[in-house]
């Protein structure tokens, strides 16, 4: 008999980020019966959720089996859920810590004795590289401390059946002592595509002013102040690099947005294959996208680009990503265009340290997250069988 799974998200589902990233589509249908449950409309207006889906590339749109639109529907659904069901929480949504019910989801799960799995990638807590950028990392140190404090409040009463995390630092940072499974991170494709000769440069597009995440969370701090100027200078940079390295620039776009016009000087745009492109690129251009984590195993040189028309918060994020993930400085696009020169560095030892601390522990094989997911679920099922056996006192039978 198939094990019932509920994949729960407080944000709108998408195939790329909610299904493929975790490998749910690869789970055996004979072993698991899956329902996708979404509560995005509890946290966001319906028109914003609908717009999120509409601007996504068609192949990335994913309709959940069940939509919960208010707290009453949320409580009723989980109250009637079979106790044998395993709930996998992939996104708790932007829970307002100042509201009168900041932990309503966990409170409901606990009150009905439900079994749930908690995923907690700690990439936001990657250590501060004070030697590379002291003042900025001093800011980050206090920022991380604040985030950890807020998460502690948000995770009050969190008592999952199983914790799922990645890297050597997970147990230390989270203070977890039991019910834990160590997986490879789902932010990196460890089972690499077949190696090809590196004959191109890739630019990892974030589509900041058009991406659905910006629409969902409506943050003015990460928007560009002059997108036309940014794109004009970006294409000038592409022209310079193509001439210097005698390689074409390819645009690696996610499925979060479907371009109706090509803003990149008619350069080729490839959707949904960013990890493969990173593995096979001669040079990687980007800002602070999580797709850049793939460079930790590709070991190709990376340039973290910023622009003077970027918002302040976005520039800070790019600076922190460059220093703390890759041990390098970010560069203004305008400076490269003006000086007509660039220096490439790749600190492989530093990248390996970050990889092992936050993305895959020393003792794990380089397998994708989906490989460990199924093993983890089987562990939960076996744990539950043992608990039932103890309850029934089967030893005496």
C-alpha positions as CSV (number, residue, x, y, z in Angstrom):
1,X,0.0,0.0,0.0
2,X,1.4,3.4,-1.0
3,X,2.4,5.9,1.8
4,X,0.3,9.1,1.8
5,X,2.4,12.3,1.4
6,X,1.2,15.9,1.7
7,X,3.7,18.4,0.1
8,X,2.8,21.7,1.9
9,X,3.8,25.2,0.8
10,X,2.8,28.6,2.0
11,X,4.0,30.1,-1.3
12,X,2.7,29.4,-4.8
13,X,3.9,26.1,-6.3
14,X,6.1,26.0,-9.4
15,X,7.4,22.9,-11.1
16,X,11.1,24.1,-11.1
17,X,11.3,25.3,-7.4
18,X,8.7,23.2,-5.7
19,X,8.8,19.8,-7.5
20,X,11.9,19.3,-9.6
21,X,14.2,21.0,-7.0
22,X,13.2,18.4,-4.4
23,X,12.7,15.5,-6.8
24,X,9.1,14.8,-5.9
25,X,8.4,13.9,-9.5
26,X,10.9,11.1,-9.2
27,X,9.3,9.4,-6.2
28,X,7.8,6.0,-7.0
29,X,4.0,6.1,-7.5
30,X,3.8,2.6,-6.2
31,X,5.5,3.6,-2.9
32,X,4.0,7.1,-2.4
33,X,0.6,8.8,-3.0
34,X,1.2,12.5,-3.2
35,X,-1.1,15.5,-2.6
36,X,0.2,19.1,-3.2
37,X,-1.4,21.5,-0.7
38,X,-0.9,25.3,-0.9
39,X,-1.9,28.1,1.5
40,X,-0.4,31.1,-0.5
41,X,-3.7,33.0,-0.4
42,X,-3.5,33.1,3.4
43,X,-0.4,35.3,3.0
44,X,-1.0,37.1,-0.3
45,X,-3.9,38.6,-2.2
46,X,-5.4,36.2,-4.7
47,X,-4.7,38.6,-7.7
48,X,-1.0,38.6,-6.7
49,X,-0.9,34.8,-6.6
50,X,-2.6,34.6,-9.9
51,X,-0.2,37.1,-11.5
52,X,2.7,35.0,-10.0
53,X,1.5,32.1,-12.0
54,X,0.6,34.0,-15.1
55,X,4.1,35.5,-15.7
56,X,5.8,32.2,-15.1
57,X,6.9,30.2,-18.1
58,X,4.1,27.8,-19.1
59,X,6.2,24.7,-18.4
60,X,6.8,25.9,-14.8
61,X,3.2,26.5,-13.8
62,X,2.0,24.0,-11.3
63,X,-1.5,23.7,-9.9
64,X,-1.8,22.3,-6.4
65,X,-4.4,19.6,-5.6
66,X,-5.8,21.7,-2.7
67,X,-5.7,25.5,-2.0
68,X,-6.3,26.6,1.5
69,X,-7.6,30.2,1.5
70,X,-8.0,31.0,5.2
71,X,-7.2,29.7,8.7
72,X,-10.5,28.0,9.0
73,X,-9.9,25.9,5.9
74,X,-6.3,25.3,7.0
75,X,-7.4,23.9,10.4
76,X,-10.2,21.8,8.9
77,X,-8.1,20.2,6.3
78,X,-5.3,19.1,8.6
79,X,-7.7,18.1,11.4
80,X,-9.3,15.5,9.0
81,X,-5.9,14.3,7.6
82,X,-5.1,10.7,8.2
83,X,-2.5,10.4,11.1
84,X,-0.4,8.0,9.0
85,X,0.2,10.8,6.4
86,X,3.6,12.4,6.2
87,X,3.6,16.2,5.7
88,X,6.7,17.6,3.9
89,X,7.0,21.4,4.6
90,X,8.9,23.0,1.8
91,X,7.9,26.6,2.5
92,X,6.0,28.0,5.6
93,X,5.3,31.3,3.8
94,X,6.1,34.8,5.1
95,X,4.6,34.2,8.5
96,X,4.2,37.5,10.3
97,X,6.0,37.3,13.6
98,X,4.1,40.3,14.9
99,X,0.7,38.8,14.3
100,X,-1.4,37.2,17.1
101,X,-0.8,33.7,15.5
102,X,2.7,33.7,14.2
103,X,3.1,29.9,14.4
104,X,-0.5,28.8,13.6
105,X,0.8,26.1,11.2
106,X,3.1,24.3,13.6
107,X,0.5,24.7,16.4
108,X,-2.1,23.0,14.3
109,X,0.3,20.2,13.2
110,X,1.3,19.5,16.8
111,X,-2.3,19.7,18.2
112,X,-3.5,17.0,15.8
113,X,-0.4,14.8,16.3
114,X,0.6,15.0,12.7
115,X,4.0,13.8,11.4
116,X,5.8,16.5,9.5
117,X,9.3,16.9,8.0
118,X,11.2,20.2,8.3
119,X,13.6,21.3,5.5
120,X,16.0,24.0,6.6
121,X,18.7,25.0,4.1
122,X,21.1,27.3,6.0
123,X,22.7,28.9,3.0
124,X,21.6,32.4,4.3
125,X,23.8,31.7,7.4
126,X,27.1,31.0,5.4
127,X,29.8,32.3,7.7
128,X,31.3,35.8,7.6
129,X,34.5,36.3,5.7
130,X,35.9,39.1,7.7
131,X,39.3,39.0,5.9
132,X,37.7,39.8,2.6
133,X,35.2,42.6,3.6
134,X,35.3,43.4,7.4
135,X,32.7,46.2,7.7
136,X,30.2,44.5,5.4
137,X,30.6,41.2,7.2
138,X,30.2,42.9,10.6
139,X,26.8,44.1,9.3
140,X,26.1,40.5,8.2
141,X,27.1,39.1,11.6
142,X,24.5,41.2,13.3
143,X,22.0,40.6,10.5
144,X,22.4,36.8,10.9
145,X,22.1,37.0,14.6
146,X,18.8,38.9,14.2
147,X,17.5,36.4,11.6
148,X,18.4,33.5,13.9
149,X,16.5,35.2,16.8
150,X,13.4,35.7,14.6
151,X,13.6,32.1,13.3
152,X,13.8,30.9,16.8
153,X,10.5,32.7,17.5
154,X,9.0,31.5,14.2
155,X,10.1,27.9,15.0
156,X,8.8,27.9,18.5
157,X,7.2,24.6,19.3
158,X,8.7,23.2,16.0
159,X,8.9,19.4,16.7
160,X,9.2,17.6,13.4
161,X,9.2,13.9,12.9
162,X,12.4,14.4,11.0
163,X,14.8,17.3,10.3
164,X,16.4,17.4,6.8
165,X,19.5,19.5,6.3
166,X,22.8,19.8,4.4
167,X,26.5,20.2,5.3
168,X,28.7,20.0,8.4
169,X,27.4,23.2,10.0
170,X,23.7,22.2,10.0
171,X,23.7,20.4,13.3
172,X,25.9,23.0,15.0
173,X,23.8,26.0,13.8
174,X,20.4,24.4,14.4
175,X,21.3,22.7,17.7
176,X,19.7,19.5,16.6
177,X,20.4,16.3,18.5
178,X,17.9,13.8,17.2
179,X,15.6,12.9,14.3
180,X,17.9,14.2,11.7
181,X,18.9,13.1,8.2
182,X,21.8,14.6,6.4
183,X,21.3,15.1,2.6
184,X,23.0,16.8,-0.2
185,X,21.6,20.3,-0.9
186,X,18.9,20.6,-3.5
187,X,20.6,23.9,-4.6
188,X,23.3,21.9,-6.4
189,X,23.1,19.2,-9.1
190,X,25.8,16.8,-7.8
191,X,25.3,14.2,-10.5
192,X,26.7,16.3,-13.2
193,X,25.7,16.4,-16.8
194,X,28.2,14.9,-19.3
195,X,31.2,17.2,-19.6
196,X,31.5,19.2,-22.7
197,X,34.3,21.3,-24.0
198,X,34.0,24.8,-22.4
199,X,33.3,27.0,-25.4
200,X,30.9,29.6,-24.0
201,X,30.4,32.3,-21.3
202,X,27.1,32.2,-19.4
203,X,25.2,35.0,-17.7
204,X,22.8,33.9,-15.0
205,X,19.8,36.2,-15.5
206,X,17.8,37.1,-12.4
207,X,15.2,39.2,-14.2
208,X,15.0,41.4,-11.1
209,X,12.4,43.9,-12.3
210,X,10.1,41.3,-13.9
211,X,10.6,38.1,-11.8
212,X,7.6,36.7,-10.1
213,X,9.3,36.7,-6.6
214,X,9.6,40.5,-6.7
215,X,5.8,40.7,-7.6
216,X,5.0,38.3,-4.7
217,X,7.0,40.1,-2.0
218,X,6.9,43.6,-3.7
219,X,10.3,44.7,-2.3
220,X,11.4,48.1,-3.6
221,X,14.9,47.6,-2.2
222,X,16.0,45.0,-4.7
223,X,14.6,46.7,-7.9
224,X,16.8,48.5,-10.4
225,X,16.5,52.3,-10.4
226,X,17.1,52.4,-14.2
227,X,16.7,49.1,-15.9
228,X,17.3,50.4,-19.4
229,X,20.7,51.8,-18.4
230,X,21.6,48.5,-16.7
231,X,20.7,46.5,-19.8
232,X,22.6,48.9,-22.1
233,X,25.8,48.5,-19.9
234,X,25.3,44.8,-19.5
235,X,25.3,44.3,-23.3
236,X,28.4,46.5,-23.6
237,X,30.1,44.2,-21.0
238,X,29.0,41.1,-23.1
239,X,30.6,42.7,-26.2
240,X,33.9,43.3,-24.4
241,X,34.1,39.8,-22.9
242,X,33.2,38.1,-26.2
243,X,36.0,40.0,-27.9
244,X,38.5,39.4,-25.1
245,X,37.9,35.6,-24.6
246,X,36.6,34.8,-28.2
247,X,33.6,33.1,-26.7
248,X,29.9,33.7,-27.1
249,X,27.8,34.8,-24.1
250,X,24.7,32.6,-23.5
251,X,21.8,33.8,-21.2
252,X,20.8,31.2,-18.6
253,X,17.3,32.1,-17.7
254,X,15.1,30.4,-15.1
255,X,11.5,29.4,-15.8
256,X,10.3,32.2,-13.4
257,X,9.7,34.5,-16.4
258,X,9.1,34.1,-20.1
259,X,10.8,37.0,-22.1
260,X,8.6,38.3,-25.0
261,X,11.5,40.4,-26.3
262,X,15.3,39.7,-26.3
263,X,17.0,42.5,-24.2
264,X,20.4,40.9,-24.5
265,X,21.5,41.9,-28.0
266,X,19.8,38.9,-29.7
267,X,22.0,36.5,-27.7
268,X,20.7,33.0,-27.1
269,X,18.4,32.6,-24.1
270,X,18.2,29.1,-22.6
271,X,15.5,28.3,-20.0
272,X,15.7,25.8,-17.1
273,X,19.2,24.4,-17.8
274,X,21.3,26.7,-15.6
275,X,23.1,24.0,-13.6
276,X,24.2,22.2,-16.8
277,X,25.3,25.5,-18.3
278,X,27.3,26.4,-15.2
279,X,29.0,23.0,-15.3
280,X,30.2,23.5,-18.8
281,X,30.9,27.2,-19.0
282,X,34.3,28.8,-19.5
283,X,33.3,31.8,-17.5
284,X,30.2,32.5,-15.3
285,X,28.6,35.9,-14.9
286,X,26.0,36.6,-12.3
287,X,25.0,38.7,-9.3
288,X,23.8,36.7,-6.2
289,X,21.5,34.1,-7.6
290,X,21.3,30.8,-5.7
291,X,22.1,29.2,-9.1
292,X,25.7,30.4,-8.6
293,X,26.1,27.7,-5.9
294,X,26.6,25.3,-8.7
295,X,29.9,26.9,-9.4
296,X,31.2,25.4,-6.1
297,X,31.6,22.1,-7.9
298,X,32.2,23.4,-11.5
299,X,35.1,25.5,-10.3
300,X,34.9,27.8,-13.3
301,X,35.8,31.5,-12.6
302,X,32.8,33.6,-11.5
303,X,32.3,37.4,-11.8
304,X,29.8,38.8,-9.3
305,X,28.4,41.8,-11.2
306,X,26.7,44.9,-9.7
307,X,25.6,48.2,-11.2
308,X,25.4,51.7,-9.9
309,X,21.6,51.7,-10.6
310,X,21.0,48.7,-8.4
311,X,19.2,49.2,-5.1
312,X,21.4,49.4,-2.0
313,X,20.2,46.2,-0.5
314,X,20.8,44.3,-3.8
315,X,24.4,45.6,-4.0
316,X,25.0,44.5,-0.4
317,X,23.7,41.0,-1.1
318,X,26.0,40.8,-4.2
319,X,29.0,41.9,-2.1
320,X,28.2,39.4,0.6
321,X,27.7,36.5,-1.8
322,X,31.0,37.3,-3.5
323,X,33.1,37.5,-0.3
324,X,31.4,34.7,1.7
325,X,30.7,32.1,-0.9
326,X,33.5,32.6,-3.4
327,X,36.2,34.6,-1.4
328,X,36.3,37.4,-3.9
329,X,35.1,41.0,-4.5
330,X,32.1,42.0,-6.6
331,X,32.7,44.3,-9.5
332,X,30.8,47.3,-11.0
333,X,29.9,46.7,-14.6
334,X,30.7,50.3,-15.4
335,X,34.3,49.9,-14.1
336,X,34.9,46.9,-16.4
337,X,33.6,48.8,-19.4
338,X,35.6,51.9,-18.6
339,X,39.0,50.2,-17.8
340,X,38.6,47.5,-20.4
341,X,40.3,44.9,-18.2
342,X,39.4,42.2,-15.7
343,X,41.2,39.8,-13.4
344,X,39.8,36.4,-12.8
345,X,40.4,34.4,-9.5
346,X,39.2,31.0,-8.4
347,X,39.8,30.0,-4.8
348,X,39.2,26.2,-5.0
349,X,40.1,25.5,-1.4
350,X,37.7,28.1,-0.1
351,X,34.9,26.8,-2.4
352,X,35.5,23.3,-1.1
353,X,35.2,24.5,2.5
354,X,31.9,26.2,1.8
355,X,30.6,23.2,-0.1
356,X,31.3,20.8,2.8
357,X,30.0,23.1,5.5
358,X,26.7,24.0,3.9
359,X,25.9,21.8,0.9
360,X,27.1,18.3,1.4
361,X,28.8,16.7,4.4
362,X,32.2,14.9,4.3
363,X,30.7,11.4,4.6
364,X,28.1,11.7,1.8
365,X,28.5,10.6,-1.8
366,X,27.9,13.1,-4.6
367,X,24.3,12.2,-5.2
368,X,21.4,14.6,-5.9
369,X,19.0,15.5,-3.2
370,X,16.2,13.2,-4.6
371,X,18.4,10.2,-3.9
372,X,18.5,11.0,-0.2
373,X,14.8,12.1,-0.1
374,X,13.5,8.7,-0.8
375,X,15.9,7.1,1.8
376,X,14.7,9.7,4.3
377,X,11.0,8.9,3.7
378,X,11.6,5.2,4.1
379,X,13.4,6.0,7.4
380,X,10.3,7.8,8.6
381,X,8.0,5.0,7.6
382,X,10.2,2.4,9.4
383,X,10.4,4.7,12.5
384,X,6.6,4.8,12.6
385,X,6.2,1.0,12.2
386,X,8.6,0.6,15.2
387,X,6.6,3.0,17.3
388,X,3.3,1.2,16.5
389,X,5.0,-2.1,17.3
390,X,6.0,-0.7,20.7
391,X,2.5,0.6,21.3
392,X,1.0,-2.8,20.5
393,X,3.7,-4.5,22.6
394,X,4.5,-6.9,19.8
395,X,7.4,-8.4,21.7
396,X,4.9,-10.3,23.8
397,X,3.0,-11.8,20.8
